Amino acid sequence: MRGTKIAKARFGIFFNSLEDARMTQRRNRVKQTRSLEERMAEQAAKLKAMAEQLPAGAEREAILKRARLAETGARINDWLGSPGLPPPE
């Protein structure tokens, strides 16, 4: 796709390549209202509830693994934000 002209009609911007067009895209910015720890803990709780609905098997184990990872991430984030805690064991 190099060398092709890509037009952005809404803004009247022309790019020489697709790579140039991607470089100018704006990111969606979201102001978080809850802490990362709270969001990860909520995700872990939702995943555990989903796993309870499933019969024993590979899918249930995969969901429980994701829940454990979310809980671990919440604890690590809490540990990183605390100045006086010892490193995890």
MORA-V244284 format. One record per backbone hydrogen bond with DSSP energy under -1.0 kcal/mol. CO is the residue of the C=O (numbers start at 1). NH is the residue of the N-H. If there is no record, write none. Layout:
co={CO:CO}
nh={NH:NH}
This chain:
co={1:6:8:8:13:15:17:18:19:22:35:36:37:38:39:40:41:42:43:44:45:46:47:48:57:58:59:60:61:62:63:64:65:66:67:68:69:70:71:72:73:74:75:76:77}
nh={4:15:12:13:8:6:21:22:23:25:39:40:41:42:43:44:45:46:47:48:49:50:51:52:61:62:63:64:65:66:67:68:69:70:71:72:73:74:75:76:77:78:79:80:81}
